[in-house]
Amino acid sequence: MKIYTKTGDKGTTSLFGGTRVPKHHIRIDSYGSVDELNSWIGLIADQVISKNIKKELHAIQKKLFIVGAILATDPKKAILKNGQERLNIQKISGLDVEFLEQAMDKMDESLPEMTHFILPGGHTTVSYCHIARTVCRRAERKTTILYENEPFEETVLTYLNRLSDYLFVLARKLTMELKVEEIKWIPEKRD
């Protein structure tokens, strides 16, 4: 099978179910942002970090593929004529959200209390986490627009919201593990 199909040469693409939409459609923008997020998370996992964090990140990447599949499915064609769901895959559940919450709670146990906003940076790996966090927030914003117009499983929104929090806590955890300084934002006072 060739990677190029030439079917998108005129600015449209096919959703799961066959419906063609413009490549700038909010649905494409939503799952495209999730795909970008997944790539950034892969880059974080490629860094010199603990095996446990790598394992968590790979689990998250798999969940993001599910999110992408949900977002790429035409809701009008989500159910087949025989009543079966077109997407015959596990969905995002409350347990997936709990996984992120538990991972954050565990990381938080070893982190100092946060007293100020933190500037992104300090180490390349930490910066990758912050970039992933901001891409996650964009994916969440795009996905909420889509949800307002064509609802899907609400747990997808919850998962993306919690994932951005996870990436922030991960950035703090890696800052500590990499023994770099957390750069606090302390506003300058007016004269």
DOMARKOL-718257 format. One record per residue: residue number from 0; residue in three letters; chain; x, z, y of N, C-alpha, C, CB in turn. Coordinates in Angstrom, 2 decimals. Last residue first. Glycine has a CB too. Layout:
# residues N
{NUM,ALA,A,{X,Z,Y},{X,Z,Y},{X,Z,Y},{X,Z,Y}}
...
***
This chain:
# residues 191
{190,ASP,A,{7.25,39.75,51.09},{7.95,40.49,52.16},{6.97,40.98,53.20},{9.03,39.62,52.83}}
{189,ARG,A,{5.80,40.23,47.86},{5.87,39.57,49.16},{6.63,40.42,50.16},{4.47,39.26,49.69}}
{188,LYS,A,{7.61,40.63,44.81},{6.71,41.14,45.85},{6.90,40.36,47.13},{6.96,42.64,46.10}}
{187,GLU,A,{7.60,38.65,41.91},{8.31,39.09,43.11},{7.29,39.55,44.14},{9.21,37.96,43.69}}
{186,PRO,A,{6.56,39.64,38.67},{6.30,38.93,39.93},{7.10,39.52,41.08},{4.81,38.96,40.27}}
{185,ILE,A,{8.22,39.30,35.86},{7.95,40.36,36.83},{7.79,39.68,38.18},{9.11,41.44,36.86}}
{184,TRP,A,{8.13,38.46,32.67},{7.77,37.92,33.97},{7.39,39.09,34.87},{6.60,36.88,33.87}}
{183,LYS,A,{10.86,38.99,30.48},{9.61,39.45,31.08},{9.38,38.75,32.41},{9.62,40.98,31.27}}
{182,ILE,A,{12.20,37.67,27.72},{12.27,37.51,29.17},{10.91,37.86,29.77},{12.69,36.05,29.55}}
{181,GLU,A,{13.85,39.27,25.24},{12.52,38.83,25.63},{12.50,38.81,27.16},{11.39,39.77,25.04}}
{180,GLU,A,{16.98,38.27,23.98},{16.22,39.05,24.95},{14.86,38.42,25.21},{17.00,39.19,26.27}}
{179,VAL,A,{17.58,38.15,20.45},{17.67,37.61,21.80},{16.75,38.41,22.71},{17.30,36.09,21.82}}
{178,LYS,A,{17.62,38.47,17.63},{18.39,39.36,18.53},{18.64,38.73,19.90},{19.73,39.73,17.88}}
{177,LEU,A,{16.02,37.28,15.89},{17.17,36.49,16.33},{18.05,37.25,17.32},{16.70,35.18,16.95}}
{176,GLU,A,{14.03,39.20,15.66},{14.86,38.89,14.50},{16.13,38.13,14.89},{14.07,38.08,13.50}}
{175,MET,A,{12.90,39.10,18.28},{13.53,40.32,17.78},{14.48,40.01,16.63},{12.45,41.32,17.33}}
{174,THR,A,{11.97,36.48,18.33},{12.85,36.95,19.39},{13.62,38.18,18.92},{12.05,37.27,20.68}}
{173,LEU,A,{10.22,36.55,16.20},{11.46,35.80,16.05},{12.46,36.16,17.14},{11.19,34.30,16.08}}
{172,LYS,A,{8.19,38.10,17.38},{8.87,38.57,16.17},{10.21,37.86,16.00},{7.98,38.35,14.92}}
{171,ARG,A,{7.37,36.44,19.49},{7.93,37.77,19.78},{8.73,38.29,18.58},{6.80,38.77,20.15}}
{170,ALA,A,{6.43,34.27,18.00},{7.50,34.07,18.97},{8.17,35.40,19.31},{6.95,33.40,20.26}}
{169,LEU,A,{4.35,35.54,16.60},{5.50,35.02,15.87},{6.68,34.80,16.82},{5.14,33.71,15.15}}
{168,VAL,A,{2.58,35.96,18.69},{3.18,37.13,18.04},{4.42,36.70,17.25},{2.16,37.84,17.10}}
{167,PHE,A,{1.97,33.26,19.21},{2.54,34.10,20.25},{3.25,35.30,19.63},{1.45,34.56,21.23}}
{166,LEU,A,{0.87,32.47,16.78},{2.10,31.81,17.23},{2.77,32.59,18.36},{1.80,30.39,17.69}}
{165,TYR,A,{-1.45,34.07,16.74},{-0.42,34.23,15.71},{0.91,33.65,16.19},{-0.85,33.55,14.39}}
{164,ASP,A,{-2.87,32.91,18.84},{-2.42,34.31,18.94},{-1.28,34.57,17.96},{-3.60,35.29,18.68}}
{163,SER,A,{-3.38,30.45,17.69},{-2.56,30.50,18.91},{-2.05,31.91,19.15},{-3.38,30.01,20.14}}
{162,LEU,A,{-4.99,31.27,15.54},{-3.67,30.69,15.28},{-2.80,30.70,16.53},{-3.81,29.25,14.76}}
{161,ARG,A,{-7.36,32.05,16.71},{-6.50,33.08,16.12},{-5.10,32.55,15.88},{-7.09,33.58,14.82}}
{160,ASN,A,{-8.30,29.50,17.50},{-8.12,30.57,18.48},{-7.15,31.63,17.95},{-9.48,31.20,18.84}}
{159,LEU,A,{-8.48,28.20,15.03},{-7.55,27.70,16.05},{-7.27,28.76,17.11},{-8.10,26.43,16.71}}
{158,TYR,A,{-10.47,29.82,13.80},{-9.14,29.68,13.21},{-8.13,29.21,14.25},{-9.18,28.69,12.04}}
{157,THR,A,{-12.69,29.42,15.45},{-12.12,30.76,15.31},{-10.70,30.68,14.80},{-12.98,31.62,14.38}}
{156,LEU,A,{-13.13,26.69,14.96},{-12.81,27.16,16.31},{-12.15,28.53,16.27},{-14.08,27.22,17.18}}
{155,VAL,A,{-13.70,26.82,12.23},{-12.58,25.99,12.70},{-12.15,26.45,14.09},{-12.98,24.48,12.71}}
{154,THR,A,{-16.03,28.25,12.04},{-14.79,28.93,11.66},{-13.55,28.13,12.06},{-14.78,29.20,10.15}}
{153,GLU,A,{-18.09,26.48,12.52},{-17.60,27.29,13.64},{-16.29,28.01,13.32},{-18.64,28.30,14.03}}
{152,GLU,A,{-18.26,23.26,11.33},{-18.08,24.66,10.94},{-17.41,25.45,12.06},{-17.25,24.75,9.65}}
{151,PHE,A,{-19.70,21.41,14.07},{-19.12,21.47,12.72},{-18.95,22.94,12.41},{-17.74,20.68,12.63}}
{150,PRO,A,{-21.55,19.50,16.53},{-21.13,20.75,15.87},{-20.60,20.54,14.45},{-22.29,21.72,15.84}}
{149,GLU,A,{-20.96,17.56,18.90},{-21.19,17.27,17.49},{-20.71,18.47,16.67},{-20.46,15.96,17.04}}
{148,ASN,A,{-20.72,18.78,21.43},{-21.45,17.51,21.27},{-21.82,17.20,19.83},{-20.63,16.39,21.82}}
{147,GLU,A,{-19.30,21.12,21.12},{-20.48,21.13,21.99},{-21.35,19.90,21.77},{-20.06,21.22,23.45}}
{146,TYR,A,{-17.15,20.21,19.57},{-18.14,21.10,18.97},{-19.43,21.15,19.79},{-17.56,22.52,18.83}}
{145,LEU,A,{-15.63,18.79,21.47},{-16.25,18.09,20.35},{-17.39,18.91,19.76},{-15.20,17.77,19.27}}
{144,ILE,A,{-14.83,20.97,23.02},{-15.62,19.88,23.62},{-16.35,19.12,22.53},{-14.71,18.92,24.45}}
{143,THR,A,{-13.34,22.36,21.15},{-14.57,22.97,21.67},{-15.45,21.94,22.37},{-14.23,24.11,22.64}}
{142,THR,A,{-11.22,20.61,20.75},{-12.15,20.84,19.65},{-13.44,21.50,20.13},{-11.49,21.71,18.57}}
{141,LYS,A,{-9.81,20.83,23.13},{-10.39,19.53,22.74},{-11.49,19.73,21.69},{-9.29,18.58,22.19}}
{140,ARG,A,{-9.07,23.55,22.97},{-9.89,23.06,24.08},{-10.57,21.75,23.72},{-9.02,22.87,25.35}}
{139,GLU,A,{-7.50,23.52,20.60},{-8.71,24.35,20.68},{-9.63,23.86,21.81},{-8.33,25.83,20.91}}
{138,ALA,A,{-5.43,21.89,21.40},{-6.28,21.47,20.28},{-7.59,22.25,20.30},{-5.54,21.68,18.93}}
{137,ARG,A,{-4.38,23.56,23.39},{-4.95,22.26,23.75},{-5.88,21.76,22.65},{-3.83,21.22,24.01}}
{136,ARG,A,{-3.53,25.69,21.79},{-4.56,25.93,22.81},{-5.19,24.62,23.26},{-3.95,26.66,24.03}}
{135,CYS,A,{-1.57,24.32,20.32},{-2.72,24.91,19.63},{-3.86,25.16,20.62},{-2.33,26.22,18.91}}
{134,VAL,A,{0.23,23.80,22.32},{-0.42,22.66,21.67},{-1.66,23.15,20.93},{0.56,21.94,20.68}}
{133,THR,A,{1.03,26.43,22.79},{0.33,25.69,23.85},{-0.36,24.45,23.30},{1.31,25.30,24.96}}
{132,ARG,A,{2.22,27.06,20.31},{1.10,27.86,20.83},{0.32,27.09,21.89},{1.62,29.20,21.41}}
{131,ALA,A,{4.32,25.21,20.22},{3.24,25.14,19.22},{2.01,25.90,19.70},{3.71,25.69,17.86}}
{130,ILE,A,{5.83,26.28,22.32},{5.29,24.92,22.42},{4.14,24.76,21.44},{6.40,23.86,22.15}}
{129,HIS,A,{6.45,28.77,21.21},{5.63,28.70,22.42},{5.06,27.30,22.64},{6.46,29.12,23.63}}
{128,CYS,A,{8.00,27.96,19.03},{6.77,28.73,18.81},{5.85,28.64,20.02},{7.09,30.20,18.50}}
{127,TYR,A,{10.14,26.76,20.35},{9.27,25.94,19.50},{7.95,26.65,19.22},{9.99,25.61,18.16}}
{126,SER,A,{11.26,29.06,21.51},{10.63,28.05,22.37},{9.73,27.12,21.57},{11.71,27.22,23.09}}
{125,VAL,A,{12.32,30.23,19.24},{11.25,30.93,19.98},{10.51,29.93,20.87},{11.83,32.10,20.84}}
{124,THR,A,{14.29,28.36,18.67},{13.22,28.61,17.70},{12.03,29.30,18.36},{13.75,29.47,16.55}}
{123,THR,A,{15.97,28.55,20.99},{15.27,27.31,20.65},{14.10,27.55,19.70},{16.24,26.32,20.02}}
{122,HIS,A,{15.50,31.40,23.04},{16.14,30.80,21.85},{15.32,29.57,21.49},{16.22,31.82,20.63}}
{121,GLY,A,{14.38,31.83,25.50},{15.33,32.81,24.99},{16.12,32.29,23.80},{14.61,34.07,24.60}}
{120,GLY,A,{10.85,31.14,25.93},{12.27,30.82,25.88},{13.10,31.94,25.30},{12.78,30.50,27.26}}
{119,PRO,A,{8.23,31.96,28.16},{8.66,31.26,26.97},{10.16,30.98,27.04},{7.87,29.95,26.78}}
{118,LEU,A,{7.99,35.22,29.51},{8.30,33.81,29.76},{8.72,33.15,28.44},{9.42,33.67,30.83}}
{117,ILE,A,{5.32,37.45,29.17},{6.63,37.03,28.67},{6.81,35.54,28.98},{6.76,37.30,27.15}}
{116,PHE,A,{3.88,40.12,31.07},{3.82,38.78,30.52},{5.23,38.37,30.12},{3.19,37.77,31.53}}
{115,HIS,A,{4.61,43.50,30.01},{4.58,42.42,31.00},{4.26,41.11,30.29},{5.94,42.33,31.78}}
{114,THR,A,{4.59,45.17,27.87},{4.25,45.76,29.17},{4.15,44.72,30.28},{5.29,46.80,29.54}}
{113,MET,A,{4.05,45.55,24.52},{4.17,44.56,25.57},{3.71,45.16,26.89},{3.35,43.28,25.22}}
{112,GLU,A,{6.02,47.60,22.41},{4.79,47.40,23.17},{5.04,46.39,24.27},{4.26,48.74,23.76}}
{111,PRO,A,{8.10,45.96,19.97},{7.89,46.91,21.07},{6.58,46.58,21.79},{9.09,46.88,22.06}}
{110,LEU,A,{7.20,45.44,16.51},{7.48,44.93,17.85},{7.29,46.01,18.91},{6.58,43.74,18.16}}
{109,SER,A,{6.41,46.14,14.00},{7.83,46.28,14.31},{8.19,45.85,15.73},{8.65,45.48,13.33}}
{108,GLU,A,{3.68,45.65,13.95},{4.17,46.98,13.58},{5.62,47.20,14.01},{4.04,47.19,12.09}}
{107,ASP,A,{3.30,42.92,14.34},{3.15,43.83,15.48},{3.71,45.22,15.21},{1.70,43.95,15.86}}
{106,MET,A,{3.41,41.90,11.76},{4.50,41.62,12.70},{4.49,42.62,13.85},{4.40,40.18,13.24}}
{105,LYS,A,{0.95,42.90,10.78},{2.22,43.26,10.13},{3.41,43.03,11.06},{2.40,42.46,8.82}}
{104,ASP,A,{-0.86,41.64,12.49},{-0.79,43.10,12.44},{0.53,43.57,11.83},{-1.97,43.67,11.62}}
{103,MET,A,{-0.40,38.95,11.80},{-0.10,39.44,13.15},{0.06,40.95,13.16},{-1.19,39.02,14.14}}
{102,ALA,A,{-1.32,38.96,9.16},{0.08,38.58,9.43},{0.49,39.08,10.82},{0.27,37.04,9.33}}
{101,GLN,A,{-3.99,39.61,9.61},{-3.14,40.53,8.85},{-1.65,40.23,9.09},{-3.47,40.43,7.35}}
{100,GLU,A,{-4.81,37.32,11.02},{-4.90,38.65,11.64},{-3.98,39.64,10.92},{-6.35,39.15,11.61}}
{99,LEU,A,{-4.42,35.29,9.12},{-3.68,35.27,10.38},{-3.67,36.64,11.04},{-4.27,34.23,11.33}}
{98,PHE,A,{-6.25,36.18,7.17},{-4.84,35.97,6.82},{-3.97,36.00,8.08},{-4.65,34.63,6.07}}
{97,GLU,A,{-8.66,36.02,8.56},{-8.12,37.33,8.21},{-6.64,37.25,7.84},{-8.91,37.95,7.06}}
{96,VAL,A,{-8.97,33.25,8.54},{-8.81,33.94,9.82},{-8.19,35.32,9.58},{-10.17,34.07,10.56}}
{95,ASP,A,{-9.35,32.91,5.83},{-8.22,32.24,6.47},{-7.92,32.87,7.83},{-8.52,30.73,6.64}}
{94,LEU,A,{-11.70,34.31,5.45},{-10.48,34.80,4.80},{-9.23,34.16,5.41},{-10.52,34.52,3.29}}
{93,GLY,A,{-13.58,32.74,6.69},{-13.21,34.00,7.33},{-11.95,34.58,6.73},{-14.34,34.99,7.21}}
{92,SER,A,{-12.32,29.38,6.08},{-13.23,30.52,5.90},{-12.76,31.72,6.71},{-13.34,30.89,4.41}}
{91,ILE,A,{-12.43,25.94,5.91},{-11.79,27.07,6.59},{-12.79,28.23,6.53},{-11.39,26.72,8.09}}
{90,LYS,A,{-13.13,24.65,2.57},{-13.30,24.71,4.02},{-12.47,25.86,4.60},{-14.81,24.89,4.38}}
{89,GLN,A,{-11.86,22.52,0.03},{-12.12,23.87,0.49},{-12.22,23.86,2.02},{-11.01,24.85,0.01}}
{88,ILE,A,{-13.50,19.32,-0.33},{-12.33,20.17,-0.21},{-12.77,21.56,0.24},{-11.30,19.57,0.80}}
{87,ASN,A,{-14.91,16.80,-0.21},{-14.95,17.68,-1.37},{-13.67,18.53,-1.40},{-15.10,16.86,-2.69}}
{86,LEU,A,{-16.64,15.39,2.12},{-15.38,16.13,2.04},{-15.48,17.13,0.91},{-15.07,16.85,3.39}}
{85,ARG,A,{-19.27,14.64,1.60},{-18.22,13.62,1.54},{-16.85,14.29,1.38},{-18.24,12.72,2.81}}
{84,GLU,A,{-21.36,16.62,-0.44},{-20.55,16.50,0.78},{-19.48,15.45,0.58},{-19.92,17.86,1.15}}
{83,GLN,A,{-24.26,15.17,-2.03},{-22.95,15.81,-2.08},{-22.23,15.66,-0.73},{-22.08,15.21,-3.22}}
{82,GLY,A,{-26.52,13.62,-1.94},{-26.61,14.99,-1.46},{-25.30,15.75,-1.48},{-27.59,15.72,-2.27}}
{81,ASN,A,{-26.26,10.98,-2.52},{-26.63,11.85,-3.65},{-26.70,13.33,-3.25},{-25.62,11.67,-4.79}}
{80,LYS,A,{-25.34,9.93,-0.13},{-26.73,9.67,-0.53},{-27.19,10.56,-1.68},{-26.88,8.22,-0.93}}
{79,LEU,A,{-23.29,12.52,1.42},{-23.50,11.25,0.71},{-24.97,11.11,0.30},{-22.58,11.17,-0.54}}
{78,ILE,A,{-22.69,13.85,4.55},{-23.41,14.03,3.29},{-23.67,12.66,2.67},{-24.76,14.81,3.51}}
{77,ALA,A,{-21.39,12.82,6.72},{-20.75,13.93,6.02},{-21.41,14.19,4.66},{-20.81,15.20,6.87}}
{76,LYS,A,{-22.21,10.95,8.50},{-21.90,10.47,7.16},{-21.24,11.55,6.31},{-21.00,9.25,7.24}}
{75,LYS,A,{-22.51,12.24,10.84},{-23.68,11.47,10.36},{-23.47,10.96,8.94},{-23.97,10.29,11.31}}
{74,PRO,A,{-19.99,13.24,11.35},{-21.04,14.17,10.90},{-22.28,13.45,10.37},{-21.44,15.09,12.05}}
{73,ASP,A,{-17.09,11.83,10.18},{-18.29,11.50,10.95},{-19.42,12.40,10.47},{-18.66,9.99,10.78}}
{72,THR,A,{-14.16,13.69,10.11},{-15.34,13.25,9.36},{-16.51,13.00,10.29},{-15.73,14.30,8.31}}
{71,ALA,A,{-12.07,14.83,11.38},{-12.02,13.37,11.21},{-13.25,12.82,10.48},{-10.77,12.98,10.44}}
{70,LEU,A,{-12.48,17.56,11.22},{-12.65,16.91,12.52},{-12.70,15.39,12.41},{-11.52,17.31,13.45}}
{69,ILE,A,{-11.86,17.93,8.52},{-13.20,18.28,9.03},{-13.46,17.53,10.33},{-13.33,19.82,9.24}}
{68,ALA,A,{-9.17,17.16,8.53},{-10.15,16.42,7.71},{-11.57,16.68,8.19},{-10.01,16.80,6.23}}
{67,GLY,A,{-8.04,19.14,10.20},{-8.00,17.72,10.57},{-9.02,16.89,9.81},{-6.61,17.17,10.33}}
{66,VAL,A,{-8.49,21.41,8.61},{-9.10,21.31,9.93},{-9.15,19.84,10.36},{-8.31,22.16,10.97}}
{65,ILE,A,{-6.82,20.71,6.46},{-8.26,20.87,6.24},{-9.00,20.74,7.57},{-8.58,22.24,5.57}}
{64,PHE,A,{-4.39,20.78,7.75},{-4.83,19.51,7.17},{-6.33,19.55,6.89},{-4.05,19.21,5.87}}
{63,LEU,A,{-4.30,23.47,8.38},{-4.47,22.52,9.48},{-4.84,21.13,8.96},{-3.20,22.44,10.32}}
{62,LYS,A,{-3.78,24.54,5.89},{-5.10,24.80,6.51},{-5.35,23.81,7.65},{-5.18,26.26,7.03}}
{61,LYS,A,{-1.14,23.69,5.60},{-2.16,23.20,4.66},{-3.55,23.40,5.23},{-2.03,23.92,3.30}}
{60,GLN,A,{0.06,25.17,7.65},{0.06,23.70,7.71},{-1.00,23.11,6.78},{1.44,23.15,7.34}}
{59,ILE,A,{-0.25,27.75,6.64},{-0.98,27.36,7.85},{-1.04,25.84,7.96},{-0.32,27.97,9.12}}
{58,ALA,A,{1.58,27.64,4.56},{0.16,27.90,4.26},{-0.71,27.47,5.44},{-0.08,29.40,3.94}}
{57,HIS,A,{3.91,27.31,6.04},{3.48,26.24,5.13},{2.02,26.41,4.74},{4.37,26.21,3.87}}
{56,LEU,A,{3.96,29.79,7.36},{3.82,28.56,8.13},{3.38,27.39,7.26},{5.13,28.22,8.82}}
{55,GLU,A,{4.36,31.56,5.20},{3.15,31.65,6.03},{2.91,30.34,6.77},{3.27,32.81,7.03}}
{54,LYS,A,{6.90,30.67,4.38},{5.77,30.60,3.45},{4.44,30.66,4.22},{5.84,31.75,2.42}}
{53,LYS,A,{8.42,31.32,6.64},{8.31,29.92,6.21},{7.09,29.73,5.31},{9.60,29.47,5.48}}
{52,ILE,A,{8.15,34.10,6.50},{7.55,33.38,7.63},{7.41,31.89,7.29},{8.40,33.55,8.91}}
{51,ASN,A,{9.59,34.53,4.12},{8.20,34.96,4.23},{7.49,34.22,5.36},{8.13,36.48,4.46}}
{50,LYS,A,{12.15,33.66,4.68},{11.36,32.93,3.68},{9.89,33.28,3.78},{11.87,33.22,2.26}}
{49,SER,A,{13.02,33.71,8.18},{12.81,34.35,6.88},{11.94,33.50,5.97},{12.18,35.73,7.07}}
{48,ILE,A,{14.83,30.88,9.55},{13.92,32.02,9.66},{13.68,32.57,8.26},{12.57,31.62,10.34}}
{47,VAL,A,{16.14,28.36,10.90},{16.70,29.44,10.09},{15.87,30.70,10.37},{18.24,29.68,10.42}}
{46,GLN,A,{13.50,25.84,10.84},{14.56,26.64,11.47},{15.07,27.70,10.50},{14.03,27.31,12.77}}
{45,ASP,A,{11.32,24.65,9.75},{12.63,24.07,9.43},{13.79,24.86,10.02},{12.68,22.65,9.93}}
{44,ALA,A,{9.16,25.89,10.91},{9.48,26.23,9.51},{10.84,25.69,9.09},{8.40,25.68,8.58}}
{43,ILE,A,{9.14,24.52,13.34},{9.47,25.95,13.32},{9.90,26.36,11.91},{8.25,26.81,13.78}}
{42,LEU,A,{8.37,22.01,12.41},{9.67,22.16,13.04},{10.09,23.63,13.07},{9.64,21.58,14.47}}
{41,GLY,A,{5.78,22.59,11.52},{6.79,22.13,10.57},{8.20,22.28,11.12},{6.54,20.68,10.19}}
{40,ILE,A,{4.63,23.09,13.98},{4.77,24.20,13.03},{5.77,23.84,11.94},{3.39,24.55,12.40}}
{39,TRP,A,{4.69,20.51,15.01},{5.48,21.56,15.66},{5.67,22.75,14.71},{4.80,22.02,16.96}}
{38,SER,A,{2.86,19.31,13.23},{4.25,18.85,13.29},{5.16,19.89,13.94},{4.34,17.53,14.07}}
{37,ASN,A,{0.52,20.65,13.84},{1.06,20.76,12.49},{2.52,20.33,12.46},{0.23,19.92,11.51}}
{36,LEU,A,{0.12,19.72,16.45},{0.38,21.14,16.20},{1.03,21.33,14.85},{-0.92,21.94,16.29}}
{35,GLU,A,{-0.52,17.06,15.87},{0.68,17.37,16.65},{1.09,18.83,16.44},{0.44,17.10,18.16}}
{34,ASP,A,{-2.93,17.51,14.52},{-1.82,16.88,13.82},{-0.50,17.15,14.55},{-2.05,15.36,13.70}}
{33,VAL,A,{-4.44,18.54,16.61},{-4.19,19.38,15.43},{-3.01,18.83,14.63},{-5.45,19.48,14.54}}
{32,SER,A,{-4.53,16.29,18.21},{-3.85,17.49,18.71},{-3.54,18.45,17.58},{-4.72,18.19,19.77}}
{31,GLY,A,{-6.04,14.65,16.55},{-4.68,14.25,16.91},{-3.88,15.43,17.45},{-4.72,13.13,17.96}}
{30,TYR,A,{-8.47,15.90,16.49},{-7.64,16.00,15.29},{-6.23,15.47,15.52},{-8.29,15.24,14.14}}
{29,SER,A,{-9.13,15.44,19.29},{-9.14,16.76,18.66},{-8.22,16.80,17.44},{-10.56,17.15,18.25}}
{28,ASP,A,{-8.98,12.70,19.67},{-8.13,13.57,20.49},{-8.03,14.96,19.86},{-8.69,13.67,21.92}}
{27,ILE,A,{-11.01,11.95,17.96},{-9.64,11.52,17.66},{-8.65,12.41,18.42},{-9.42,10.02,18.03}}
{26,ARG,A,{-13.16,13.09,19.32},{-12.92,13.46,17.91},{-11.47,13.12,17.53},{-13.92,12.73,16.97}}
{25,ILE,A,{-13.13,11.82,21.77},{-12.79,13.24,21.72},{-12.52,13.71,20.28},{-13.92,14.07,22.33}}
{24,HIS,A,{-11.54,8.61,21.76},{-12.71,9.43,21.47},{-12.29,10.89,21.32},{-13.44,8.93,20.19}}
{23,HIS,A,{-9.50,6.84,21.99},{-9.54,7.90,22.99},{-10.75,8.82,22.81},{-9.56,7.29,24.40}}
{22,LYS,A,{-9.95,4.92,20.09},{-8.86,5.86,19.84},{-8.80,6.99,20.87},{-7.53,5.13,19.81}}
{21,PRO,A,{-13.44,4.50,19.44},{-12.25,4.24,20.25},{-11.19,5.31,19.98},{-12.61,4.20,21.75}}
{20,VAL,A,{-14.46,4.24,15.95},{-14.59,4.80,17.30},{-13.35,4.43,18.09},{-14.78,6.35,17.26}}
{19,ARG,A,{-16.29,3.43,13.06},{-15.18,3.09,13.96},{-15.48,3.64,15.34},{-14.94,1.55,14.01}}
{18,THR,A,{-17.04,5.04,10.04},{-17.45,4.77,11.41},{-16.22,4.49,12.27},{-18.25,5.95,11.98}}
{17,GLY,A,{-16.07,5.86,7.51},{-16.08,4.45,7.87},{-16.46,4.12,9.31},{-16.98,3.75,6.98}}
{16,GLY,A,{-15.56,8.26,6.47},{-16.94,7.82,6.35},{-17.11,6.39,6.82},{-17.87,8.73,7.13}}
{15,PHE,A,{-13.42,9.36,8.77},{-13.71,9.53,7.35},{-15.21,9.29,7.19},{-13.29,10.96,6.83}}
{14,LEU,A,{-13.15,6.75,11.27},{-13.34,8.13,10.85},{-13.53,8.17,9.34},{-14.54,8.78,11.57}}
{13,SER,A,{-10.87,4.34,12.39},{-11.96,4.67,11.49},{-11.97,6.16,11.18},{-11.85,3.86,10.19}}
{12,THR,A,{-10.34,3.15,15.74},{-9.88,3.69,14.47},{-11.08,4.12,13.66},{-8.91,4.88,14.68}}
{11,THR,A,{-9.40,0.77,18.29},{-10.37,1.61,17.58},{-9.72,2.11,16.30},{-11.68,0.82,17.28}}
{10,GLY,A,{-7.68,-1.02,19.57},{-7.99,0.26,20.20},{-9.06,1.09,19.54},{-8.37,0.01,21.57}}
{9,LYS,A,{-7.04,-3.24,18.18},{-7.88,-3.44,19.37},{-8.36,-2.12,19.94},{-9.07,-4.32,19.03}}
{8,ASP,A,{-5.63,-2.46,15.94},{-4.93,-3.23,16.97},{-5.74,-3.42,18.25},{-4.56,-4.56,16.42}}
{7,GLY,A,{-6.51,-1.19,13.72},{-6.56,-0.46,14.98},{-5.94,-1.20,16.14},{-5.90,0.85,14.83}}
{6,THR,A,{-6.03,-2.77,11.56},{-7.43,-2.57,11.94},{-7.56,-1.83,13.27},{-8.17,-1.79,10.86}}
{5,LYS,A,{-3.49,-3.01,10.60},{-3.85,-3.89,11.71},{-5.29,-3.70,12.18},{-3.65,-5.34,11.30}}
{4,THR,A,{-2.27,-1.38,8.83},{-3.49,-2.07,8.38},{-3.95,-3.12,9.38},{-4.61,-1.06,8.15}}
{3,TYR,A,{0.81,-0.14,7.60},{0.05,-0.73,8.70},{-1.12,-1.54,8.15},{0.96,-1.62,9.58}}
{2,ILE,A,{1.73,0.66,5.18},{1.35,1.71,6.13},{0.55,1.12,7.28},{2.59,2.43,6.68}}
{1,LYS,A,{0.61,-0.89,2.17},{1.36,-0.94,3.41},{0.84,0.13,4.36},{1.27,-2.35,4.06}}
{0,MET,A,{0.84,0.00,-1.18},{0.00,0.00,0.00},{0.89,0.00,1.24},{-0.96,1.22,0.00}}
***
